[in-house]
Amino acid sequence: MHQIVVSSSADTLVSKARGNSMGCLGNLIWILCGGIWQALAWGFMGVVWCITIVGIPFGRQCFKFASLAFAPFGKEVQYGGGAPSIIANIIWILISGIPLAICAAINGLILCCTVIGIPFGLQCFKIAKLALMPFGASVH
């Protein structure tokens, strides 16, 4: 997500560029420290869910997780949707949402034990929240 900033101040442009490079650096460290395996696992599960016609909506949610697990820095999750999303989220929670959210939250707590791991722990908390409510959410 690139932003065009119109400002007379050069500091604003430098800070926007620095924020993008930090997200890139964070994603690179995330991928090297295991993010690639999480993304591949979510992508594989998405393919498995999509084998059946009934599982296609759940497979699409797994692909959403895969894109977030591959490069979580610089991405935002926007929640929305209506009644169908609520019903689908309830079914999702009963099938697999709670264990996935618990695993991501525990991973986030472990990462937050060190100062260096705090940004990575916060990304795990982002994934944990999405694990509870994936339907109606969009990753930007």
C-alpha positions as a LaTeX table, in Angstrom:
\begin{tabular}{lrrr}
\hline
Residue & $x$ (\AA) & $y$ (\AA) & $z$ (\AA) \\
\hline
Met1 & 0.00 & 0.00 & 0.00 \\
His2 & 1.71 & 3.17 & $-1.21$ \\
Gln3 & 0.65 & 6.59 & $-0.10$ \\
Ile4 & 1.27 & 9.78 & $-1.97$ \\
Val5 & 1.89 & 12.62 & 0.42 \\
Val6 & 1.67 & 16.18 & $-0.80$ \\
Ser7 & 3.49 & 18.39 & 1.64 \\
Ser8 & 5.96 & 21.20 & 1.62 \\
Ser9 & 7.94 & 19.46 & 4.32 \\
Ala10 & 10.66 & 17.05 & 3.27 \\
Asp11 & 10.49 & 15.42 & 6.73 \\
Thr12 & 7.01 & 14.05 & 5.97 \\
Leu13 & 8.25 & 12.36 & 2.80 \\
Val14 & 11.29 & 10.94 & 4.57 \\
Ser15 & 9.18 & 9.53 & 7.42 \\
Lys16 & 6.75 & 7.88 & 4.96 \\
Ala17 & 9.65 & 6.32 & 3.06 \\
Arg18 & 11.26 & 5.18 & 6.31 \\
Gly19 & 7.98 & 3.53 & 7.41 \\
Asn20 & 7.78 & 1.54 & 4.17 \\
Ser21 & 11.39 & 0.37 & 4.46 \\
Met22 & 10.85 & $-0.70$ & 8.07 \\
Gly23 & 7.83 & $-2.74$ & 6.99 \\
Cys24 & 9.95 & $-4.35$ & 4.29 \\
Leu25 & 12.73 & $-5.10$ & 6.78 \\
Gly26 & 10.21 & $-6.49$ & 9.28 \\
Asn27 & 8.68 & $-8.74$ & 6.62 \\
Leu28 & 12.12 & $-9.98$ & 5.57 \\
Ile29 & 13.04 & $-10.90$ & 9.15 \\
Trp30 & 9.55 & $-12.42$ & 9.64 \\
Ile31 & 9.99 & $-14.63$ & 6.53 \\
Leu32 & 13.49 & $-15.76$ & 7.57 \\
Cys33 & 12.33 & $-16.59$ & 11.10 \\
Gly34 & 9.46 & $-18.88$ & 10.13 \\
Gly35 & 6.84 & $-16.76$ & 8.42 \\
Ile36 & 7.37 & $-18.62$ & 5.14 \\
Trp37 & 6.38 & $-21.90$ & 6.78 \\
Gln38 & 3.23 & $-20.40$ & 8.26 \\
Ala39 & 2.26 & $-18.96$ & 4.88 \\
Leu40 & 2.92 & $-22.25$ & 3.08 \\
Ala41 & 0.91 & $-24.18$ & 5.67 \\
Trp42 & $-2.05$ & $-21.80$ & 5.32 \\
Gly43 & $-1.83$ & $-22.00$ & 1.53 \\
Phe44 & $-1.75$ & $-25.80$ & 1.63 \\
Met45 & $-4.78$ & $-25.87$ & 3.92 \\
Gly46 & $-6.57$ & $-23.50$ & 1.55 \\
Val47 & $-5.96$ & $-25.94$ & $-1.31$ \\
Val48 & $-7.21$ & $-28.84$ & 0.82 \\
Trp49 & $-10.38$ & $-26.95$ & 1.78 \\
Cys50 & $-11.00$ & $-25.97$ & $-1.84$ \\
Ile51 & $-11.00$ & $-29.59$ & $-3.01$ \\
Thr52 & $-14.59$ & $-29.84$ & $-1.84$ \\
Ile53 & $-17.20$ & $-27.40$ & $-3.07$ \\
Val54 & $-18.54$ & $-26.90$ & 0.45 \\
Gly55 & $-15.09$ & $-25.99$ & 1.75 \\
Ile56 & $-14.33$ & $-23.26$ & $-0.82$ \\
Pro57 & $-15.37$ & $-20.36$ & 1.47 \\
Phe58 & $-13.13$ & $-21.75$ & 4.21 \\
Gly59 & $-10.31$ & $-22.24$ & 1.69 \\
Arg60 & $-10.58$ & $-18.59$ & 0.67 \\
Gln61 & $-10.16$ & $-17.60$ & 4.31 \\
Cys62 & $-7.06$ & $-19.79$ & 4.54 \\
Phe63 & $-5.61$ & $-17.95$ & 1.52 \\
Lys64 & $-6.35$ & $-14.67$ & 3.32 \\
Phe65 & $-4.37$ & $-15.98$ & 6.29 \\
Ala66 & $-1.55$ & $-17.08$ & 3.98 \\
Ser67 & $-1.17$ & $-13.61$ & 2.51 \\
Leu68 & $-1.10$ & $-12.10$ & 5.98 \\
Ala69 & 1.25 & $-14.77$ & 7.38 \\
Phe70 & 3.69 & $-14.26$ & 4.50 \\
Ala71 & 4.15 & $-10.53$ & 5.03 \\
Pro72 & 2.18 & $-9.10$ & 7.99 \\
Phe73 & 4.09 & $-5.83$ & 8.39 \\
Gly74 & 2.45 & $-2.91$ & 6.63 \\
Lys75 & $-0.87$ & $-4.72$ & 6.20 \\
Glu76 & $-4.06$ & $-3.75$ & 7.92 \\
Val77 & $-7.13$ & $-5.87$ & 8.55 \\
Gln78 & $-10.49$ & $-4.17$ & 8.17 \\
Tyr79 & $-13.47$ & $-5.91$ & 9.69 \\
Gly80 & $-16.95$ & $-5.63$ & 8.28 \\
Gly81 & $-19.75$ & $-7.69$ & 6.85 \\
Gly82 & $-23.29$ & $-8.36$ & 7.85 \\
Ala83 & $-25.41$ & $-11.22$ & 9.06 \\
Pro84 & $-23.96$ & $-13.81$ & 6.63 \\
Ser85 & $-20.47$ & $-12.99$ & 7.88 \\
Ile86 & $-21.55$ & $-13.43$ & 11.48 \\
Ile87 & $-23.07$ & $-16.83$ & 10.76 \\
Ala88 & $-20.01$ & $-17.95$ & 8.79 \\
Asn89 & $-17.70$ & $-16.71$ & 11.58 \\
Ile90 & $-19.65$ & $-18.73$ & 14.17 \\
Ile91 & $-19.26$ & $-21.87$ & 12.04 \\
Trp92 & $-15.57$ & $-21.05$ & 11.50 \\
Ile93 & $-14.98$ & $-20.58$ & 15.26 \\
Leu94 & $-16.58$ & $-23.94$ & 15.99 \\
Ile95 & $-14.55$ & $-25.74$ & 13.32 \\
Ser96 & $-11.09$ & $-24.26$ & 13.68 \\
Gly97 & $-11.04$ & $-20.64$ & 14.82 \\
Ile98 & $-10.42$ & $-21.10$ & 18.54 \\
Pro99 & $-7.40$ & $-23.42$ & 18.29 \\
Leu100 & $-5.80$ & $-21.24$ & 15.61 \\
Ala101 & $-6.36$ & $-18.08$ & 17.63 \\
Ile102 & $-4.96$ & $-19.69$ & 20.79 \\
Cys103 & $-1.82$ & $-20.87$ & 18.94 \\
Ala104 & $-1.23$ & $-17.43$ & 17.43 \\
Ala105 & $-1.85$ & $-15.70$ & 20.79 \\
Ile106 & 0.57 & $-18.02$ & 22.62 \\
Asn107 & 3.17 & $-17.43$ & 19.92 \\
Gly108 & 2.60 & $-13.68$ & 20.31 \\
Leu109 & 3.01 & $-13.85$ & 24.08 \\
Ile110 & 6.26 & $-15.78$ & 23.74 \\
Leu111 & 7.60 & $-13.29$ & 21.19 \\
Cys112 & 6.62 & $-10.34$ & 23.41 \\
Cys113 & 8.86 & $-11.63$ & 26.22 \\
Thr114 & 11.81 & $-9.94$ & 24.53 \\
Val115 & 12.02 & $-6.33$ & 23.43 \\
Ile116 & 13.14 & $-7.34$ & 19.94 \\
Gly117 & 10.22 & $-9.75$ & 19.58 \\
Ile118 & 7.46 & $-7.25$ & 20.48 \\
Pro119 & 6.73 & $-6.15$ & 16.88 \\
Phe120 & 6.56 & $-9.79$ & 15.81 \\
Gly121 & 4.30 & $-10.62$ & 18.75 \\
Leu122 & 1.95 & $-7.83$ & 17.74 \\
Gln123 & 1.73 & $-9.35$ & 14.26 \\
Cys124 & 0.81 & $-12.68$ & 15.85 \\
Phe125 & $-1.98$ & $-10.94$ & 17.77 \\
Lys126 & $-3.22$ & $-9.50$ & 14.47 \\
Ile127 & $-3.34$ & $-13.04$ & 13.05 \\
Ala128 & $-5.06$ & $-14.33$ & 16.20 \\
Lys129 & $-7.84$ & $-11.76$ & 15.91 \\
Leu130 & $-8.31$ & $-12.60$ & 12.24 \\
Ala131 & $-8.40$ & $-16.30$ & 13.16 \\
Leu132 & $-11.56$ & $-15.62$ & 15.17 \\
Met133 & $-13.34$ & $-13.43$ & 12.59 \\
Pro134 & $-12.06$ & $-14.08$ & 9.06 \\
Phe135 & $-15.37$ & $-13.76$ & 7.21 \\
Gly136 & $-16.17$ & $-10.18$ & 6.32 \\
Ala137 & $-12.57$ & $-9.09$ & 6.99 \\
Ser138 & $-10.30$ & $-7.79$ & 4.28 \\
Val139 & $-6.51$ & $-7.56$ & 4.36 \\
His140 & $-5.02$ & $-4.40$ & 2.81 \\
\hline
\end{tabular}
